Amino acid sequence: MSKPVEKQEWFRVAEAFEASGLTQKEFASQRGVRLSTLQSWVYRRRRLHSRQAEAVRLLPVEVATGPAATGATESRC
């Protein structure tokens, strides 16, 4: 397992890749890192960010009850 410092460094590399506009192959070649290693860290970073974004997407809702809600359903049948 990687050390915390290495993890932080790789997340910065993955972030730099995302901002670069290059392909993963081009970026890895320019930085002198293995393509598979870059791909792994980009995947981890994206997975982490998607989990964080999911928590933000939850919104409160109100359920309408009464004649207006049932009337709309009956008119479609």
PyMOL Python script that loads the backbone (N, CA, C, O; Angstrom):
from pymol import cmd

cmd.read_pdbstr("""\
ATOM      1  N   MET A   1       0.847  -1.181   0.000  1.00  0.00           N
ATOM      2  CA  MET A   1       0.000   0.000   0.000  1.00  0.00           C
ATOM      3  C   MET A   1       0.885   1.234   0.000  1.00  0.00           C
ATOM      4  O   MET A   1       1.961   1.230   0.598  1.00  0.00           O
ATOM      5  N   SER A   2       0.441   2.281  -0.662  1.00  0.00           N
ATOM      6  CA  SER A   2       1.268   3.469  -0.786  1.00  0.00           C
ATOM      7  C   SER A   2       1.252   4.291   0.499  1.00  0.00           C
ATOM      8  O   SER A   2       0.301   4.240   1.279  1.00  0.00           O
ATOM      9  N   LYS A   3       2.306   5.033   0.697  1.00  0.00           N
ATOM     10  CA  LYS A   3       2.403   5.919   1.847  1.00  0.00           C
ATOM     11  C   LYS A   3       1.485   7.117   1.624  1.00  0.00           C
ATOM     12  O   LYS A   3       1.206   7.464   0.476  1.00  0.00           O
ATOM     13  N   PRO A   4       1.008   7.761   2.699  1.00  0.00           N
ATOM     14  CA  PRO A   4       0.128   8.927   2.533  1.00  0.00           C
ATOM     15  C   PRO A   4       0.732  10.039   1.681  1.00  0.00           C
ATOM     16  O   PRO A   4       0.024  10.676   0.900  1.00  0.00           O
ATOM     17  N   VAL A   5       2.024  10.275   1.826  1.00  0.00           N
ATOM     18  CA  VAL A   5       2.672  11.320   1.029  1.00  0.00           C
ATOM     19  C   VAL A   5       2.614  10.959  -0.450  1.00  0.00           C
ATOM     20  O   VAL A   5       2.326  11.812  -1.291  1.00  0.00           O
ATOM     21  N   GLU A   6       2.886   9.701  -0.766  1.00  0.00           N
ATOM     22  CA  GLU A   6       2.825   9.269  -2.156  1.00  0.00           C
ATOM     23  C   GLU A   6       1.412   9.413  -2.705  1.00  0.00           C
ATOM     24  O   GLU A   6       1.225   9.811  -3.855  1.00  0.00           O
ATOM     25  N   LYS A   7       0.423   9.091  -1.887  1.00  0.00           N
ATOM     26  CA  LYS A   7      -0.967   9.195  -2.314  1.00  0.00           C
ATOM     27  C   LYS A   7      -1.299  10.644  -2.659  1.00  0.00           C
ATOM     28  O   LYS A   7      -1.914  10.912  -3.692  1.00  0.00           O
ATOM     29  N   GLN A   8      -0.900  11.569  -1.808  1.00  0.00           N
ATOM     30  CA  GLN A   8      -1.155  12.991  -2.063  1.00  0.00           C
ATOM     31  C   GLN A   8      -0.451  13.444  -3.339  1.00  0.00           C
ATOM     32  O   GLN A   8      -1.016  14.191  -4.138  1.00  0.00           O
ATOM     33  N   GLU A   9       0.771  12.991  -3.521  1.00  0.00           N
ATOM     34  CA  GLU A   9       1.521  13.373  -4.722  1.00  0.00           C
ATOM     35  C   GLU A   9       0.844  12.840  -5.980  1.00  0.00           C
ATOM     36  O   GLU A   9       0.736  13.550  -6.980  1.00  0.00           O
ATOM     37  N   TRP A  10       0.385  11.579  -5.929  1.00  0.00           N
ATOM     38  CA  TRP A  10      -0.267  10.999  -7.101  1.00  0.00           C
ATOM     39  C   TRP A  10      -1.609  11.666  -7.394  1.00  0.00           C
ATOM     40  O   TRP A  10      -1.988  11.806  -8.556  1.00  0.00           O
ATOM     41  N   PHE A  11      -2.325  12.076  -6.356  1.00  0.00           N
ATOM     42  CA  PHE A  11      -3.567  12.804  -6.586  1.00  0.00           C
ATOM     43  C   PHE A  11      -3.279  14.135  -7.272  1.00  0.00           C
ATOM     44  O   PHE A  11      -4.053  14.575  -8.122  1.00  0.00           O
ATOM     45  N   ARG A  12      -2.180  14.773  -6.912  1.00  0.00           N
ATOM     46  CA  ARG A  12      -1.798  16.034  -7.583  1.00  0.00           C
ATOM     47  C   ARG A  12      -1.425  15.768  -9.039  1.00  0.00           C
ATOM     48  O   ARG A  12      -1.758  16.561  -9.919  1.00  0.00           O
ATOM     49  N   VAL A  13      -0.739  14.662  -9.293  1.00  0.00           N
ATOM     50  CA  VAL A  13      -0.382  14.298 -10.672  1.00  0.00           C
ATOM     51  C   VAL A  13      -1.651  14.033 -11.477  1.00  0.00           C
ATOM     52  O   VAL A  13      -1.774  14.492 -12.613  1.00  0.00           O
ATOM     53  N   ALA A  14      -2.599  13.288 -10.890  1.00  0.00           N
ATOM     54  CA  ALA A  14      -3.863  13.000 -11.579  1.00  0.00           C
ATOM     55  C   ALA A  14      -4.640  14.284 -11.838  1.00  0.00           C
ATOM     56  O   ALA A  14      -5.265  14.434 -12.888  1.00  0.00           O
ATOM     57  N   GLU A  15      -4.604  15.196 -10.896  1.00  0.00           N
ATOM     58  CA  GLU A  15      -5.277  16.489 -11.070  1.00  0.00           C
ATOM     59  C   GLU A  15      -4.613  17.287 -12.190  1.00  0.00           C
ATOM     60  O   GLU A  15      -5.294  17.918 -12.999  1.00  0.00           O
ATOM     61  N   ALA A  16      -3.293  17.257 -12.232  1.00  0.00           N
ATOM     62  CA  ALA A  16      -2.556  17.947 -13.297  1.00  0.00           C
ATOM     63  C   ALA A  16      -2.903  17.350 -14.653  1.00  0.00           C
ATOM     64  O   ALA A  16      -3.039  18.077 -15.638  1.00  0.00           O
ATOM     65  N   PHE A  17      -3.047  16.028 -14.710  1.00  0.00           N
ATOM     66  CA  PHE A  17      -3.448  15.390 -15.957  1.00  0.00           C
ATOM     67  C   PHE A  17      -4.812  15.900 -16.403  1.00  0.00           C
ATOM     68  O   PHE A  17      -4.990  16.262 -17.567  1.00  0.00           O
ATOM     69  N   GLU A  18      -5.785  15.932 -15.478  1.00  0.00           N
ATOM     70  CA  GLU A  18      -7.146  16.370 -15.810  1.00  0.00           C
ATOM     71  C   GLU A  18      -7.147  17.783 -16.388  1.00  0.00           C
ATOM     72  O   GLU A  18      -7.928  18.090 -17.289  1.00  0.00           O
ATOM     73  N   ALA A  19      -6.275  18.636 -15.871  1.00  0.00           N
ATOM     74  CA  ALA A  19      -6.220  20.026 -16.324  1.00  0.00           C
ATOM     75  C   ALA A  19      -5.384  20.205 -17.591  1.00  0.00           C
ATOM     76  O   ALA A  19      -5.438  21.263 -18.218  1.00  0.00           O
ATOM     77  N   SER A  20      -4.617  19.194 -17.973  1.00  0.00           N
ATOM     78  CA  SER A  20      -3.646  19.341 -19.062  1.00  0.00           C
ATOM     79  C   SER A  20      -4.262  19.366 -20.455  1.00  0.00           C
ATOM     80  O   SER A  20      -3.743  20.028 -21.354  1.00  0.00           O
ATOM     81  N   GLY A  21      -5.359  18.653 -20.636  1.00  0.00           N
ATOM     82  CA  GLY A  21      -5.936  18.549 -21.975  1.00  0.00           C
ATOM     83  C   GLY A  21      -5.229  17.521 -22.850  1.00  0.00           C
ATOM     84  O   GLY A  21      -5.564  17.372 -24.025  1.00  0.00           O
ATOM     85  N   LEU A  22      -4.267  16.821 -22.293  1.00  0.00           N
ATOM     86  CA  LEU A  22      -3.532  15.793 -23.033  1.00  0.00           C
ATOM     87  C   LEU A  22      -4.209  14.439 -22.861  1.00  0.00           C
ATOM     88  O   LEU A  22      -5.039  14.253 -21.971  1.00  0.00           O
ATOM     89  N   THR A  23      -3.845  13.505 -23.717  1.00  0.00           N
ATOM     90  CA  THR A  23      -4.287  12.140 -23.507  1.00  0.00           C
ATOM     91  C   THR A  23      -3.461  11.556 -22.365  1.00  0.00           C
ATOM     92  O   THR A  23      -2.406  12.088 -22.018  1.00  0.00           O
ATOM     93  N   GLN A  24      -3.942  10.466 -21.787  1.00  0.00           N
ATOM     94  CA  GLN A  24      -3.184   9.838 -20.710  1.00  0.00           C
ATOM     95  C   GLN A  24      -1.813   9.387 -21.202  1.00  0.00           C
ATOM     96  O   GLN A  24      -0.818   9.514 -20.488  1.00  0.00           O
ATOM     97  N   LYS A  25      -1.766   8.863 -22.415  1.00  0.00           N
ATOM     98  CA  LYS A  25      -0.501   8.391 -22.977  1.00  0.00           C
ATOM     99  C   LYS A  25       0.492   9.546 -23.151  1.00  0.00           C
ATOM    100  O   LYS A  25       1.667   9.414 -22.809  1.00  0.00           O
ATOM    101  N   GLU A  26       0.017  10.673 -23.682  1.00  0.00           N
ATOM    102  CA  GLU A  26       0.887  11.841 -23.871  1.00  0.00           C
ATOM    103  C   GLU A  26       1.391  12.367 -22.532  1.00  0.00           C
ATOM    104  O   GLU A  26       2.577  12.656 -22.374  1.00  0.00           O
ATOM    105  N   PHE A  27       0.486  12.487 -21.582  1.00  0.00           N
ATOM    106  CA  PHE A  27       0.841  13.020 -20.273  1.00  0.00           C
ATOM    107  C   PHE A  27       1.865  12.124 -19.572  1.00  0.00           C
ATOM    108  O   PHE A  27       2.853  12.609 -19.023  1.00  0.00           O
ATOM    109  N   ALA A  28       1.616  10.813 -19.599  1.00  0.00           N
ATOM    110  CA  ALA A  28       2.538   9.869 -18.958  1.00  0.00           C
ATOM    111  C   ALA A  28       3.920   9.936 -19.594  1.00  0.00           C
ATOM    112  O   ALA A  28       4.935   9.890 -18.899  1.00  0.00           O
ATOM    113  N   SER A  29       3.952  10.043 -20.907  1.00  0.00           N
ATOM    114  CA  SER A  29       5.224  10.126 -21.610  1.00  0.00           C
ATOM    115  C   SER A  29       5.983  11.398 -21.227  1.00  0.00           C
ATOM    116  O   SER A  29       7.190  11.356 -20.987  1.00  0.00           O
ATOM    117  N   GLN A  30       5.275  12.523 -21.172  1.00  0.00           N
ATOM    118  CA  GLN A  30       5.916  13.790 -20.823  1.00  0.00           C
ATOM    119  C   GLN A  30       6.434  13.801 -19.387  1.00  0.00           C
ATOM    120  O   GLN A  30       7.486  14.374 -19.105  1.00  0.00           O
ATOM    121  N   ARG A  31       5.692  13.166 -18.486  1.00  0.00           N
ATOM    122  CA  ARG A  31       6.072  13.146 -17.070  1.00  0.00           C
ATOM    123  C   ARG A  31       7.027  12.016 -16.718  1.00  0.00           C
ATOM    124  O   ARG A  31       7.606  12.000 -15.632  1.00  0.00           O
ATOM    125  N   GLY A  32       7.189  11.072 -17.638  1.00  0.00           N
ATOM    126  CA  GLY A  32       8.086   9.954 -17.366  1.00  0.00           C
ATOM    127  C   GLY A  32       7.523   8.971 -16.348  1.00  0.00           C
ATOM    128  O   GLY A  32       8.268   8.386 -15.560  1.00  0.00           O
ATOM    129  N   VAL A  33       6.200   8.792 -16.369  1.00  0.00           N
ATOM    130  CA  VAL A  33       5.565   7.819 -15.474  1.00  0.00           C
ATOM    131  C   VAL A  33       4.925   6.726 -16.307  1.00  0.00           C
ATOM    132  O   VAL A  33       4.647   6.919 -17.491  1.00  0.00           O
ATOM    133  N   ARG A  34       4.694   5.581 -15.689  1.00  0.00           N
ATOM    134  CA  ARG A  34       4.051   4.483 -16.400  1.00  0.00           C
ATOM    135  C   ARG A  34       2.594   4.832 -16.658  1.00  0.00           C
ATOM    136  O   ARG A  34       1.904   5.369 -15.792  1.00  0.00           O
ATOM    137  N   LEU A  35       2.144   4.520 -17.853  1.00  0.00           N
ATOM    138  CA  LEU A  35       0.763   4.792 -18.247  1.00  0.00           C
ATOM    139  C   LEU A  35      -0.212   4.093 -17.307  1.00  0.00           C
ATOM    140  O   LEU A  35      -1.201   4.695 -16.890  1.00  0.00           O
ATOM    141  N   SER A  36       0.048   2.847 -16.972  1.00  0.00           N
ATOM    142  CA  SER A  36      -0.865   2.096 -16.107  1.00  0.00           C
ATOM    143  C   SER A  36      -0.967   2.713 -14.712  1.00  0.00           C
ATOM    144  O   SER A  36      -2.032   2.684 -14.095  1.00  0.00           O
ATOM    145  N   THR A  37       0.127   3.266 -14.219  1.00  0.00           N
ATOM    146  CA  THR A  37       0.108   3.914 -12.907  1.00  0.00           C
ATOM    147  C   THR A  37      -0.728   5.184 -12.963  1.00  0.00           C
ATOM    148  O   THR A  37      -1.540   5.439 -12.073  1.00  0.00           O
ATOM    149  N   LEU A  38      -0.532   5.972 -13.997  1.00  0.00           N
ATOM    150  CA  LEU A  38      -1.340   7.179 -14.174  1.00  0.00           C
ATOM    151  C   LEU A  38      -2.815   6.819 -14.286  1.00  0.00           C
ATOM    152  O   LEU A  38      -3.654   7.449 -13.642  1.00  0.00           O
ATOM    153  N   GLN A  39      -3.137   5.828 -15.085  1.00  0.00           N
ATOM    154  CA  GLN A  39      -4.528   5.414 -15.258  1.00  0.00           C
ATOM    155  C   GLN A  39      -5.148   5.009 -13.925  1.00  0.00           C
ATOM    156  O   GLN A  39      -6.294   5.354 -13.638  1.00  0.00           O
ATOM    157  N   SER A  40      -4.393   4.282 -13.117  1.00  0.00           N
ATOM    158  CA  SER A  40      -4.885   3.837 -11.823  1.00  0.00           C
ATOM    159  C   SER A  40      -5.207   5.018 -10.909  1.00  0.00           C
ATOM    160  O   SER A  40      -6.249   5.030 -10.254  1.00  0.00           O
ATOM    161  N   TRP A  41      -4.327   6.000 -10.863  1.00  0.00           N
ATOM    162  CA  TRP A  41      -4.542   7.152  -9.979  1.00  0.00           C
ATOM    163  C   TRP A  41      -5.621   8.085 -10.514  1.00  0.00           C
ATOM    164  O   TRP A  41      -6.352   8.687  -9.728  1.00  0.00           O
ATOM    165  N   VAL A  42      -5.734   8.216 -11.813  1.00  0.00           N
ATOM    166  CA  VAL A  42      -6.818   9.023 -12.382  1.00  0.00           C
ATOM    167  C   VAL A  42      -8.156   8.377 -12.036  1.00  0.00           C
ATOM    168  O   VAL A  42      -9.108   9.067 -11.671  1.00  0.00           O
ATOM    169  N   TYR A  43      -8.224   7.058 -12.149  1.00  0.00           N
ATOM    170  CA  TYR A  43      -9.438   6.327 -11.803  1.00  0.00           C
ATOM    171  C   TYR A  43      -9.793   6.534 -10.331  1.00  0.00           C
ATOM    172  O   TYR A  43     -10.947   6.806 -10.003  1.00  0.00           O
ATOM    173  N   ARG A  44      -8.805   6.405  -9.445  1.00  0.00           N
ATOM    174  CA  ARG A  44      -9.045   6.583  -8.009  1.00  0.00           C
ATOM    175  C   ARG A  44      -9.543   7.989  -7.698  1.00  0.00           C
ATOM    176  O   ARG A  44     -10.469   8.171  -6.908  1.00  0.00           O
ATOM    177  N   ARG A  45      -8.918   8.981  -8.330  1.00  0.00           N
ATOM    178  CA  ARG A  45      -9.318  10.372  -8.092  1.00  0.00           C
ATOM    179  C   ARG A  45     -10.745  10.604  -8.572  1.00  0.00           C
ATOM    180  O   ARG A  45     -11.539  11.226  -7.867  1.00  0.00           O
ATOM    181  N   ARG A  46     -11.078  10.115  -9.756  1.00  0.00           N
ATOM    182  CA  ARG A  46     -12.434  10.290 -10.282  1.00  0.00           C
ATOM    183  C   ARG A  46     -13.463   9.585  -9.408  1.00  0.00           C
ATOM    184  O   ARG A  46     -14.544  10.122  -9.165  1.00  0.00           O
ATOM    185  N   ARG A  47     -13.138   8.400  -8.938  1.00  0.00           N
ATOM    186  CA  ARG A  47     -14.045   7.641  -8.079  1.00  0.00           C
ATOM    187  C   ARG A  47     -14.277   8.391  -6.771  1.00  0.00           C
ATOM    188  O   ARG A  47     -15.411   8.467  -6.297  1.00  0.00           O
ATOM    189  N   LEU A  48     -13.227   8.940  -6.188  1.00  0.00           N
ATOM    190  CA  LEU A  48     -13.350   9.694  -4.945  1.00  0.00           C
ATOM    191  C   LEU A  48     -14.226  10.932  -5.153  1.00  0.00           C
ATOM    192  O   LEU A  48     -15.094  11.225  -4.331  1.00  0.00           O
ATOM    193  N   HIS A  49     -13.999  11.651  -6.240  1.00  0.00           N
ATOM    194  CA  HIS A  49     -14.770  12.860  -6.500  1.00  0.00           C
ATOM    195  C   HIS A  49     -16.223  12.553  -6.829  1.00  0.00           C
ATOM    196  O   HIS A  49     -17.103  13.344  -6.488  1.00  0.00           O
ATOM    197  N   SER A  50     -16.499  11.439  -7.474  1.00  0.00           N
ATOM    198  CA  SER A  50     -17.884  11.096  -7.779  1.00  0.00           C
ATOM    199  C   SER A  50     -18.634  10.741  -6.502  1.00  0.00           C
ATOM    200  O   SER A  50     -19.824  11.035  -6.390  1.00  0.00           O
ATOM    201  N   ARG A  51     -17.971  10.121  -5.548  1.00  0.00           N
ATOM    202  CA  ARG A  51     -18.604   9.821  -4.261  1.00  0.00           C
ATOM    203  C   ARG A  51     -18.932  11.096  -3.514  1.00  0.00           C
ATOM    204  O   ARG A  51     -20.000  11.206  -2.912  1.00  0.00           O
ATOM    205  N   GLN A  52     -18.027  12.063  -3.544  1.00  0.00           N
ATOM    206  CA  GLN A  52     -18.259  13.333  -2.859  1.00  0.00           C
ATOM    207  C   GLN A  52     -19.389  14.104  -3.530  1.00  0.00           C
ATOM    208  O   GLN A  52     -20.195  14.740  -2.851  1.00  0.00           O
ATOM    209  N   ALA A  53     -19.451  14.053  -4.836  1.00  0.00           N
ATOM    210  CA  ALA A  53     -20.486  14.770  -5.570  1.00  0.00           C
ATOM    211  C   ALA A  53     -21.860  14.159  -5.333  1.00  0.00           C
ATOM    212  O   ALA A  53     -22.856  14.882  -5.305  1.00  0.00           O
ATOM    213  N   GLU A  54     -21.934  12.845  -5.163  1.00  0.00           N
ATOM    214  CA  GLU A  54     -23.213  12.190  -4.921  1.00  0.00           C
ATOM    215  C   GLU A  54     -23.865  12.707  -3.652  1.00  0.00           C
ATOM    216  O   GLU A  54     -25.082  12.888  -3.623  1.00  0.00           O
ATOM    217  N   ALA A  55     -23.105  12.947  -2.619  1.00  0.00           N
ATOM    218  CA  ALA A  55     -23.649  13.426  -1.357  1.00  0.00           C
ATOM    219  C   ALA A  55     -24.250  14.822  -1.515  1.00  0.00           C
ATOM    220  O   ALA A  55     -25.209  15.157  -0.819  1.00  0.00           O
ATOM    221  N   VAL A  56     -23.718  15.621  -2.394  1.00  0.00           N
ATOM    222  CA  VAL A  56     -24.190  16.976  -2.608  1.00  0.00           C
ATOM    223  C   VAL A  56     -25.490  16.999  -3.407  1.00  0.00           C
ATOM    224  O   VAL A  56     -26.258  17.955  -3.294  1.00  0.00           O
ATOM    225  N   ARG A  57     -25.748  15.993  -4.195  1.00  0.00           N
ATOM    226  CA  ARG A  57     -26.899  15.968  -5.090  1.00  0.00           C
ATOM    227  C   ARG A  57     -28.233  15.699  -4.387  1.00  0.00           C
ATOM    228  O   ARG A  57     -29.286  15.866  -5.002  1.00  0.00           O
ATOM    229  N   LEU A  58     -28.214  15.294  -3.137  1.00  0.00           N
ATOM    230  CA  LEU A  58     -29.455  14.980  -2.447  1.00  0.00           C
ATOM    231  C   LEU A  58     -30.198  16.261  -2.076  1.00  0.00           C
ATOM    232  O   LEU A  58     -29.617  17.177  -1.494  1.00  0.00           O
ATOM    233  N   LEU A  59     -31.472  16.320  -2.411  1.00  0.00           N
ATOM    234  CA  LEU A  59     -32.291  17.492  -2.129  1.00  0.00           C
ATOM    235  C   LEU A  59     -33.562  17.076  -1.412  1.00  0.00           C
ATOM    236  O   LEU A  59     -34.074  15.983  -1.653  1.00  0.00           O
ATOM    237  N   PRO A  60     -34.080  17.927  -0.537  1.00  0.00           N
ATOM    238  CA  PRO A  60     -35.347  17.603   0.113  1.00  0.00           C
ATOM    239  C   PRO A  60     -36.492  17.729  -0.894  1.00  0.00           C
ATOM    240  O   PRO A  60     -36.440  18.551  -1.808  1.00  0.00           O
ATOM    241  N   VAL A  61     -37.510  16.916  -0.716  1.00  0.00           N
ATOM    242  CA  VAL A  61     -38.676  16.973  -1.600  1.00  0.00           C
ATOM    243  C   VAL A  61     -39.950  17.011  -0.770  1.00  0.00           C
ATOM    244  O   VAL A  61     -39.976  16.564   0.377  1.00  0.00           O
ATOM    245  N   GLU A  62     -40.997  17.546  -1.362  1.00  0.00           N
ATOM    246  CA  GLU A  62     -42.316  17.528  -0.749  1.00  0.00           C
ATOM    247  C   GLU A  62     -43.224  16.709  -1.642  1.00  0.00           C
ATOM    248  O   GLU A  62     -43.214  16.870  -2.863  1.00  0.00           O
ATOM    249  N   VAL A  63     -43.998  15.841  -1.044  1.00  0.00           N
ATOM    250  CA  VAL A  63     -44.930  15.021  -1.796  1.00  0.00           C
ATOM    251  C   VAL A  63     -46.305  15.676  -1.697  1.00  0.00           C
ATOM    252  O   VAL A  63     -46.845  15.852  -0.605  1.00  0.00           O
ATOM    253  N   ALA A  64     -46.858  16.032  -2.845  1.00  0.00           N
ATOM    254  CA  ALA A  64     -48.174  16.663  -2.871  1.00  0.00           C
ATOM    255  C   ALA A  64     -49.255  15.594  -2.773  1.00  0.00           C
ATOM    256  O   ALA A  64     -49.215  14.587  -3.480  1.00  0.00           O
ATOM    257  N   THR A  65     -50.204  15.823  -1.903  1.00  0.00           N
ATOM    258  CA  THR A  65     -51.331  14.901  -1.783  1.00  0.00           C
ATOM    259  C   THR A  65     -52.620  15.696  -1.922  1.00  0.00           C
ATOM    260  O   THR A  65     -52.660  16.888  -1.617  1.00  0.00           O
ATOM    261  N   GLY A  66     -53.626  15.058  -2.364  1.00  0.00           N
ATOM    262  CA  GLY A  66     -54.913  15.729  -2.485  1.00  0.00           C
ATOM    263  C   GLY A  66     -55.464  15.611  -3.885  1.00  0.00           C
ATOM    264  O   GLY A  66     -54.905  14.893  -4.714  1.00  0.00           O
ATOM    265  N   PRO A  67     -56.551  16.303  -4.161  1.00  0.00           N
ATOM    266  CA  PRO A  67     -57.246  16.195  -5.447  1.00  0.00           C
ATOM    267  C   PRO A  67     -56.385  16.581  -6.650  1.00  0.00           C
ATOM    268  O   PRO A  67     -56.508  15.957  -7.704  1.00  0.00           O
ATOM    269  N   ALA A  68     -55.529  17.578  -6.526  1.00  0.00           N
ATOM    270  CA  ALA A  68     -54.729  18.021  -7.663  1.00  0.00           C
ATOM    271  C   ALA A  68     -53.782  16.903  -8.126  1.00  0.00           C
ATOM    272  O   ALA A  68     -53.594  16.706  -9.327  1.00  0.00           O
ATOM    273  N   ALA A  69     -53.203  16.191  -7.195  1.00  0.00           N
ATOM    274  CA  ALA A  69     -52.258  15.132  -7.548  1.00  0.00           C
ATOM    275  C   ALA A  69     -52.987  13.938  -8.145  1.00  0.00           C
ATOM    276  O   ALA A  69     -52.519  13.373  -9.133  1.00  0.00           O
ATOM    277  N   THR A  70     -54.114  13.540  -7.577  1.00  0.00           N
ATOM    278  CA  THR A  70     -54.849  12.386  -8.111  1.00  0.00           C
ATOM    279  C   THR A  70     -55.599  12.735  -9.387  1.00  0.00           C
ATOM    280  O   THR A  70     -55.765  11.879 -10.256  1.00  0.00           O
ATOM    281  N   GLY A  71     -56.054  13.974  -9.513  1.00  0.00           N
ATOM    282  CA  GLY A  71     -56.767  14.398 -10.719  1.00  0.00           C
ATOM    283  C   GLY A  71     -55.890  14.337 -11.964  1.00  0.00           C
ATOM    284  O   GLY A  71     -56.357  13.974 -13.043  1.00  0.00           O
ATOM    285  N   ALA A  72     -54.633  14.690 -11.810  1.00  0.00           N
ATOM    286  CA  ALA A  72     -53.713  14.659 -12.954  1.00  0.00           C
ATOM    287  C   ALA A  72     -53.496  13.216 -13.408  1.00  0.00           C
ATOM    288  O   ALA A  72     -53.377  12.957 -14.605  1.00  0.00           O
ATOM    289  N   THR A  73     -53.447  12.306 -12.490  1.00  0.00           N
ATOM    290  CA  THR A  73     -53.225  10.902 -12.833  1.00  0.00           C
ATOM    291  C   THR A  73     -54.468  10.317 -13.537  1.00  0.00           C
ATOM    292  O   THR A  73     -54.345   9.557 -14.497  1.00  0.00           O
ATOM    293  N   GLU A  74     -55.626  10.672 -13.058  1.00  0.00           N
ATOM    294  CA  GLU A  74     -56.870  10.125 -13.629  1.00  0.00           C
ATOM    295  C   GLU A  74     -57.114  10.635 -15.036  1.00  0.00           C
ATOM    296  O   GLU A  74     -57.667   9.903 -15.856  1.00  0.00           O
ATOM    297  N   SER A  75     -56.719  11.869 -15.347  1.00  0.00           N
ATOM    298  CA  SER A  75     -56.965  12.416 -16.677  1.00  0.00           C
ATOM    299  C   SER A  75     -56.106  11.766 -17.746  1.00  0.00           C
ATOM    300  O   SER A  75     -56.445  11.833 -18.927  1.00  0.00           O
ATOM    301  N   ARG A  76     -55.012  11.143 -17.364  1.00  0.00           N
ATOM    302  CA  ARG A  76     -54.119  10.484 -18.333  1.00  0.00           C
ATOM    303  C   ARG A  76     -54.624   9.103 -18.728  1.00  0.00           C
ATOM    304  O   ARG A  76     -54.255   8.598 -19.788  1.00  0.00           O
ATOM    305  N   CYS A  77     -55.444   8.492 -17.915  1.00  0.00           N
ATOM    306  CA  CYS A  77     -55.891   7.120 -18.196  1.00  0.00           C
ATOM    307  C   CYS A  77     -56.916   7.052 -19.279  1.00  0.00           C
ATOM    308  O   CYS A  77     -57.381   5.965 -19.620  1.00  0.00           O
TER     309      CYS A  77
END
""", "prot")
cmd.dss("prot")
cmd.show_as("cartoon", "prot")
cmd.util.cbc("prot")
cmd.orient("prot")
